[in-house]
Amino acid sequence: MTAPNDGRGPVAVPRPSLWRTIKAVAWGFFGVRKHSEYQEDISRLSPLHIVAVGFVAVLVLIAVLLALVKFAVST
């Protein structure tokens, strides 16, 4: 992929990475994010990847909470 620039030729746009998407979703769950990093994520990450990673993260959170409740009730 290329992005327009100031006339010096095409500039490569960094591809969205799974690790960067996971970090963005994790910071979203935590609720703390620098505005500059948020803007960078918006320009780099695919909304479909963010939704998919967020869905998986919610499923993992639910599984962990269920495991904790089962552990607390059993002891």
Secondary structure, DSSP 8 states (H G I E B T S, - for coil): -EE--SSS--EE-----HHHHHHHHHHHHHT---HHHHHHHHHHS-HHHHHHHHHHHHHHHHHHHHHHHHHHHH-
